[in-house]
Amino acid sequence: MAQVEITVNERAYKVMCDDGQEGRLRQLAGYFDRHVTQLARELGQIGEARLILLTALTVCDELFECRRRIADFEEGSEALDAETIGGAGRVIEAAAKRVEAMAEKVERA
């Protein structure tokens, strides 16, 4: 297991991840931090727990919207083979699981 230091809302966290996933974890943390920073600008410092919760809900909303769009695409696109369509769903599910796992690790830190 590798240990990575990430920063969210100007606060450093040490998070464990599988070897070789350090870059991906930094990328995800950067994406999340940009959302936190944007919400903090809009709402002010409303408390870290609340800010993180609202950010997580915002990112989940993006995920759900992507899932909806994929479902709409799958329903309307008979030209794609089942393997291609299923692959997109598996990628999203895998990404969602990684985000959930990382959120748990950050929460424990």
SEMILO-154204 format. One line per 5 residues: number of its first residue (from 0); their letters; for each residue z, y, x of N, C-alpha, C, O, CB. Coordinates in Angstrom, 3 decimals. Last residue first. Glycine has a CB too. Example, Ala and Ser with C-alpha at 12.3 -4.5 7.8 and 13.67 -1.06 7.14 Angstrom:
1	sa	7.080/-2.250/12.850/7.140/-1.060/13.670/7.870/0.030/12.900/8.039/1.138/13.409/5.725/-0.598/14.084  7.800/-5.690/13.190/7.800/-4.500/12.300/7.800/-3.300/13.200/8.465/-3.319/14.236/9.046/-4.473/11.308;
***
This chain:
108	arevk	8.007/9.501/-9.342/8.268/10.192/-8.059/9.223/11.343/-8.214/9.540/12.018/-7.235/6.978/10.700/-7.456  7.450/8.594/-11.852/8.575/7.975/-11.154/8.960/8.729/-9.890/10.090/8.620/-9.414/8.244/6.543/-10.808  5.196/10.123/-12.421/6.382/10.300/-13.241/7.621/9.722/-12.554/8.711/10.284/-12.657/6.180/9.648/-14.605  3.407/9.053/-10.633/3.813/10.449/-10.471/5.105/10.700/-11.243/5.996/11.406/-10.770/2.694/11.411/-10.953  3.143/6.498/-11.742/3.651/6.642/-10.382/4.138/8.059/-10.142/5.177/8.255/-9.511/2.575/6.272/-9.361;
103	eamae	2.065/7.117/-14.250/3.352/6.439/-14.168/3.964/6.607/-12.785/5.168/6.835/-12.663/3.197/4.954/-14.499  -0.349/8.197/-13.424/0.595/9.047/-14.165/1.979/8.435/-14.129/2.970/9.153/-13.992/0.136/9.242/-15.628  -1.552/5.961/-12.322/-1.183/7.063/-11.445/-0.189/7.988/-12.122/0.717/8.509/-11.472/-2.418/7.843/-11.019  -1.940/4.452/-14.654/-1.118/3.914/-13.563/-0.650/5.039/-12.644/0.511/5.069/-12.235/-1.907/2.857/-12.755  -3.691/6.151/-16.073/-2.391/5.801/-16.637/-1.448/5.298/-15.546/-0.278/5.680/-15.519/-2.550/4.739/-17.736;
98	vrkaa	-5.882/6.147/-14.316/-5.196/7.404/-14.619/-3.802/7.123/-15.167/-2.836/7.778/-14.775/-6.011/8.244/-15.629  -6.593/3.431/-14.424/-6.175/4.024/-13.155/-5.407/5.321/-13.389/-4.394/5.569/-12.734/-7.393/4.284/-12.257  -7.284/3.194/-17.129/-6.164/2.416/-16.606/-5.659/2.995/-15.291/-4.452/3.050/-15.056/-6.574/0.959/-16.413  -9.517/4.890/-17.195/-8.348/5.200/-18.013/-7.120/4.450/-17.508/-6.028/5.016/-17.463/-8.614/4.852/-19.485  -11.250/3.490/-15.516/-10.794/4.833/-15.140/-9.537/5.201/-15.921/-8.599/5.765/-15.359/-11.907/5.879/-15.389;
93	aeivr	-11.649/1.179/-17.060/-11.046/1.073/-15.722/-10.497/2.422/-15.274/-9.402/2.493/-14.717/-12.080/0.555/-14.695  -12.897/2.309/-19.309/-11.627/1.606/-19.450/-10.905/1.505/-18.110/-9.695/1.719/-18.032/-11.853/0.211/-20.034  -15.240/3.293/-18.085/-14.300/4.217/-18.731/-12.934/3.567/-18.881/-11.916/4.203/-18.610/-14.830/4.661/-20.107  -16.408/0.891/-17.227/-16.095/1.948/-16.262/-15.064/2.904/-16.854/-14.110/3.279/-16.173/-17.377/2.720/-15.854  -16.800/-0.443/-19.641/-15.870/-1.010/-18.647/-15.466/0.040/-17.618/-14.314/0.076/-17.185/-16.509/-2.223/-17.936;
88	gaggi	-18.739/1.198/-20.834/-17.422/1.037/-21.456/-16.390/0.510/-20.475/-15.242/0.955/-20.471/-17.515/0.104/-22.649  -20.849/0.763/-19.077/-20.299/2.112/-19.243/-18.903/2.047/-19.852/-17.997/2.764/-19.426/-21.228/2.974/-20.126  -21.316/-1.973/-19.478/-20.879/-1.475/-18.171/-20.253/-0.099/-18.274/-19.241/0.177/-17.631/-22.046/-1.433/-17.205  -22.316/-2.134/-22.040/-20.990/-2.672/-21.756/-20.435/-2.168/-20.446/-19.230/-1.957/-20.312/-21.031/-4.171/-21.740  -24.850/-0.987/-21.558/-23.916/-0.363/-22.494/-22.500/-0.836/-22.219/-21.576/-0.024/-22.169/-24.309/-0.675/-23.947;
83	teadl	-25.931/-2.866/-19.781/-25.801/-1.456/-19.404/-24.770/-0.762/-20.276/-23.915/-0.031/-19.775/-27.154/-0.739/-19.514  -25.856/-5.203/-21.347/-25.166/-5.170/-20.060/-24.940/-3.727/-19.605/-23.866/-3.403/-19.097/-25.969/-5.946/-18.999  -27.507/-4.682/-23.524/-26.067/-4.823/-23.737/-25.288/-4.736/-22.428/-24.163/-4.238/-22.417/-25.767/-6.146/-24.429  -30.011/-2.188/-22.795/-29.562/-3.567/-22.936/-28.034/-3.603/-23.005/-27.363/-2.658/-22.591/-30.079/-4.438/-21.759  -31.290/0.486/-24.753/-30.479/0.015/-23.632/-30.040/-1.422/-23.870/-29.739/-1.819/-24.995/-29.252/0.924/-23.425;
78	aesge	-32.518/0.927/-27.158/-33.378/0.694/-26.008/-32.589/0.184/-24.799/-33.150/-0.472/-23.922/-34.116/1.973/-25.647  -30.838/1.638/-29.130/-31.167/0.227/-29.063/-32.011/-0.097/-27.840/-32.204/-1.269/-27.514/-31.890/-0.197/-30.318  -28.760/3.940/-29.581/-29.690/3.611/-28.504/-29.916/2.117/-28.401/-29.230/1.428/-27.645/-29.180/4.146/-27.183  -26.784/4.670/-31.351/-28.120/5.202/-31.554/-29.136/4.789/-30.512/-30.277/5.250/-30.557/-28.056/6.658/-31.597  -24.450/3.455/-30.512/-24.929/3.216/-31.870/-26.389/3.624/-32.044/-27.134/2.994/-32.795/-24.066/3.966/-32.863;
73	efdai	-24.154/4.533/-27.952/-24.353/3.092/-28.118/-24.930/2.770/-29.501/-25.799/1.909/-29.631/-23.023/2.344/-27.913  -23.691/7.222/-28.572/-24.877/6.846/-27.806/-25.197/5.367/-27.997/-26.355/4.990/-28.179/-24.675/7.157/-26.316  -21.247/7.027/-29.846/-22.395/7.581/-30.562/-23.691/7.176/-29.887/-24.669/6.830/-30.550/-22.297/9.107/-30.645  -19.772/6.004/-27.685/-19.907/5.212/-28.905/-21.098/5.703/-29.722/-21.874/4.897/-30.235/-18.614/5.280/-29.745  -19.963/8.189/-25.954/-20.536/6.900/-25.554/-20.744/6.020/-26.778/-21.776/5.361/-26.900/-19.626/6.186/-24.527;
68	rrrce	-18.579/10.082/-27.451/-19.986/10.303/-27.123/-20.668/9.004/-26.712/-21.816/8.753/-27.081/-20.115/11.336/-26.006  -16.045/8.922/-27.468/-16.759/9.132/-28.729/-18.255/9.303/-28.473/-19.088/8.742/-29.186/-16.200/10.365/-29.471  -15.416/9.003/-24.747/-15.524/7.708/-25.437/-16.313/7.838/-26.735/-17.139/6.987/-27.065/-14.126/7.137/-25.730  -15.314/11.772/-24.422/-16.305/10.976/-23.683/-16.505/9.623/-24.344/-17.634/9.154/-24.482/-15.870/10.788/-22.218  -13.121/12.322/-26.067/-14.431/12.901/-26.384/-15.530/12.133/-25.665/-16.579/11.870/-26.252/-14.481/14.398/-25.996;
63	fledc	-11.117/10.972/-24.665/-11.476/10.535/-26.013/-12.837/11.074/-26.429/-13.619/10.370/-27.069/-10.416/10.979/-27.013  -11.101/12.533/-22.301/-11.410/11.108/-22.261/-11.855/10.609/-23.631/-12.858/9.904/-23.742/-10.195/10.310/-21.778  -10.297/15.028/-23.309/-11.597/14.881/-22.644/-12.038/13.414/-22.631/-13.194/13.098/-22.912/-11.529/15.430/-21.201  -7.756/14.286/-24.201/-8.742/14.774/-25.163/-10.149/14.664/-24.583/-11.082/14.258/-25.276/-8.437/16.232/-25.560  -6.552/13.718/-21.767/-6.767/12.632/-22.734/-7.800/13.036/-23.787/-8.617/12.218/-24.209/-5.437/12.247/-23.419;
58	vtlat	-6.447/16.327/-20.772/-7.279/15.349/-20.076/-7.556/14.152/-20.992/-8.669/13.626/-20.997/-6.594/14.884/-18.763  -4.633/17.400/-22.646/-5.963/17.980/-22.484/-6.913/16.987/-21.828/-8.050/16.822/-22.271/-5.890/19.264/-21.656  -2.373/15.826/-22.178/-3.027/15.776/-23.489/-4.441/16.344/-23.431/-5.345/15.831/-24.090/-2.202/16.543/-24.523  -1.803/16.668/-19.575/-2.135/15.261/-19.828/-2.846/15.118/-21.181/-3.814/14.367/-21.298/-0.851/14.384/-19.796  -1.170/19.349/-20.117/-2.324/19.023/-19.278/-2.760/17.590/-19.519/-3.953/17.319/-19.654/-1.998/19.236/-17.791;
53	llilr	1.136/19.041/-21.621/-0.035/19.684/-22.226/-1.299/19.394/-21.427/-2.374/19.216/-22.000/0.181/21.198/-22.330  2.763/17.810/-19.630/2.456/17.137/-20.895/1.208/17.726/-21.535/0.316/16.986/-21.948/3.643/17.242/-21.862  2.898/19.834/-17.699/2.290/18.554/-17.349/1.905/17.796/-18.615/0.830/17.198/-18.669/3.250/17.711/-16.484  4.258/21.777/-19.214/2.947/22.077/-18.654/2.199/20.785/-18.304/1.006/20.661/-18.582/3.090/22.969/-17.407  6.681/20.481/-19.709/5.814/20.881/-20.824/4.381/21.133/-20.359/3.421/20.750/-21.027/6.369/22.137/-21.501;
48	aegiq	7.649/20.227/-17.105/7.446/19.040/-17.941/6.486/19.356/-19.091/5.588/18.570/-19.394/8.800/18.527/-18.495  7.805/22.942/-16.212/6.902/21.976/-15.593/6.627/20.770/-16.486/5.480/20.340/-16.605/7.476/21.511/-14.279  7.566/25.798/-18.186/8.374/24.640/-17.806/7.439/23.547/-17.327/6.416/23.263/-17.950/9.258/24.141/-18.996  5.648/27.626/-18.495/6.405/27.249/-19.692/7.346/26.080/-19.425/7.854/25.457/-20.357/5.452/26.892/-20.824  4.257/30.035/-16.936/5.077/28.894/-16.528/6.029/28.574/-17.674/7.090/29.186/-17.799/5.866/29.192/-15.197;
43	glera	1.295/30.733/-18.926/2.437/31.107/-18.099/3.211/29.860/-17.713/2.857/28.753/-18.119/3.353/32.110/-18.837  -1.000/30.045/-20.239/0.259/29.983/-20.984/1.462/30.526/-20.220/2.523/30.751/-20.801/0.531/28.570/-21.379  -3.155/30.446/-18.443/-3.281/30.819/-19.855/-1.933/30.948/-20.556/-1.738/31.850/-21.371/-4.127/29.799/-20.580  -2.180/29.497/-16.011/-2.717/30.864/-16.102/-2.748/31.338/-17.551/-2.412/32.485/-17.848/-4.134/30.932/-15.492  -1.539/26.914/-16.774/-0.460/27.803/-16.330/-0.909/29.258/-16.382/-0.135/30.144/-16.744/-0.007/27.438/-14.902;
38	lqtvh	-4.100/25.899/-17.286/-3.152/26.063/-18.393/-2.006/26.998/-18.009/-1.552/27.791/-18.835/-2.594/24.700/-18.822  -5.090/25.963/-14.621/-5.751/26.713/-15.692/-4.798/26.950/-16.866/-4.701/28.066/-17.377/-7.006/25.966/-16.173  -3.313/24.211/-13.339/-3.423/25.603/-12.902/-4.041/26.471/-13.993/-3.572/27.578/-14.257/-4.257/25.697/-11.618  -3.898/21.808/-14.680/-2.543/22.380/-14.730/-2.592/23.868/-14.399/-1.987/24.686/-15.093/-1.592/21.641/-13.747  -6.594/21.479/-13.900/-6.249/21.648/-15.314/-4.861/22.277/-15.468/-4.670/23.174/-16.290/-6.301/20.290/-16.045;
33	rdfyg	-6.237/21.174/-11.152/-7.068/22.287/-11.645/-6.782/22.543/-13.130/-6.735/23.693/-13.564/-8.584/21.981/-11.431  -4.703/18.831/-11.128/-4.092/20.092/-10.711/-4.914/21.292/-11.182/-4.349/22.316/-11.569/-3.938/20.127/-9.187  -6.644/16.938/-11.889/-5.490/17.194/-12.751/-4.852/18.538/-12.421/-4.500/19.299/-13.322/-4.456/16.071/-12.612  -8.329/17.108/-9.649/-8.859/17.359/-10.996/-7.718/17.728/-11.945/-7.809/18.695/-12.701/-9.625/16.112/-11.530  -6.543/16.339/-7.642/-7.167/17.660/-7.612/-7.704/18.059/-8.973/-7.557/19.204/-9.400/-8.284/17.690/-6.592;
28	alqrl	-6.002/13.724/-8.436/-4.914/14.706/-8.413/-5.473/16.126/-8.394/-4.938/17.015/-9.057/-4.001/14.477/-7.189  -8.536/12.574/-8.062/-7.937/12.622/-9.400/-6.823/13.663/-9.473/-6.715/14.395/-10.456/-7.391/11.245/-9.788  -8.776/12.910/-5.257/-9.773/13.478/-6.169/-9.191/13.619/-7.580/-9.339/14.664/-8.213/-11.045/12.595/-6.198  -6.612/11.404/-4.340/-6.665/12.851/-4.072/-7.641/13.554/-5.015/-7.368/14.648/-5.507/-7.073/13.112/-2.608  -7.477/8.890/-5.228/-6.238/9.461/-5.742/-6.197/10.965/-5.512/-5.789/11.717/-6.397/-5.029/8.793/-5.086;
23	rgeqg	-9.762/8.583/-3.654/-9.884/8.616/-5.119/-8.642/9.248/-5.734/-8.746/10.053/-6.660/-10.098/7.188/-5.687  -8.607/8.481/-1.117/-9.556/9.543/-1.466/-9.695/9.697/-2.963/-9.739/10.813/-3.481/-10.915/9.262/-0.854  -7.028/6.115/-1.327/-6.434/7.422/-1.045/-7.348/8.575/-1.464/-6.899/9.532/-2.095/-6.111/7.536/0.438  -7.784/3.541/-1.564/-7.892/4.368/-2.768/-7.356/5.786/-2.560/-7.248/6.560/-3.511/-7.147/3.709/-3.911  -7.239/2.076/0.694/-8.630/2.420/0.437/-8.830/3.318/-0.773/-9.936/3.812/-0.992/-9.418/1.179/0.257;
18	ddcmv	-4.501/0.365/-0.686/-5.227/0.767/0.514/-6.694/1.012/0.155/-7.300/0.246/-0.594/-5.102/-0.316/1.630  -3.215/1.670/-3.736/-3.811/0.576/-2.984/-4.526/1.134/-1.763/-5.084/2.231/-1.800/-4.785/-0.237/-3.867  -0.533/4.064/-3.484/-1.776/3.565/-4.062/-2.271/2.403/-3.215/-1.791/2.186/-2.102/-2.853/4.691/-4.150  2.218/6.239/-4.125/1.680/5.024/-3.518/0.378/4.652/-4.242/0.218/4.893/-5.438/2.723/3.846/-3.587  2.850/9.632/-3.486/2.458/8.612/-4.447/1.870/7.427/-3.688/1.117/7.600/-2.730/1.440/9.176/-5.482;
13	kyare	4.748/12.459/-3.323/4.282/11.320/-2.539/4.069/10.170/-3.512/4.970/9.783/-4.257/5.304/10.933/-1.398  3.985/15.766/-4.200/4.471/14.460/-4.632/3.925/13.415/-3.665/2.770/13.490/-3.245/4.043/14.147/-6.111  4.610/19.266/-4.222/4.102/18.082/-3.524/4.785/16.821/-4.061/5.985/16.809/-4.336/4.328/18.210/-1.993  3.518/21.828/-6.319/4.629/20.946/-5.965/4.061/19.669/-5.368/3.149/19.061/-5.929/5.523/20.631/-7.204  1.570/23.380/-7.476/2.190/23.862/-6.235/3.416/23.049/-5.827/4.258/23.533/-5.070/2.583/25.315/-6.389;
8	nvtie	0.611/21.697/-9.467/1.345/22.915/-9.819/2.191/23.403/-8.645/3.353/23.781/-8.798/2.238/22.668/-11.046  0.573/19.085/-7.290/0.309/19.446/-8.679/1.213/20.620/-9.012/2.432/20.543/-8.856/0.550/18.232/-9.659  -0.599/17.383/-4.524/0.043/18.604/-5.000/-0.409/18.874/-6.421/-1.602/18.890/-6.723/-0.285/19.810/-4.080  0.171/14.347/-2.757/-0.683/15.150/-3.625/0.110/16.380/-4.060/1.337/16.405/-3.971/-1.178/14.325/-4.866  0.158/12.115/-0.185/0.844/13.297/-0.701/-0.162/14.110/-1.499/-1.208/14.509/-0.987/1.471/14.150/0.455;
3	vqam	0.183/8.621/-0.326/-0.609/9.842/-0.312/0.262/10.973/-0.829/1.010/10.807/-1.793/-1.907/9.692/-1.166  0.420/5.506/1.178/1.158/6.613/0.575/0.337/7.878/0.762/-0.141/8.170/1.858/2.585/6.766/1.205  -0.786/2.205/0.473/-0.871/3.476/1.189/-0.040/4.516/0.445/0.172/4.414/-0.764/-2.353/3.945/1.332  0.000/-1.180/0.841/0.000/0.000/0.000/0.000/1.246/0.888/0.691/1.315/1.904/1.221/-0.003/-0.958;
***
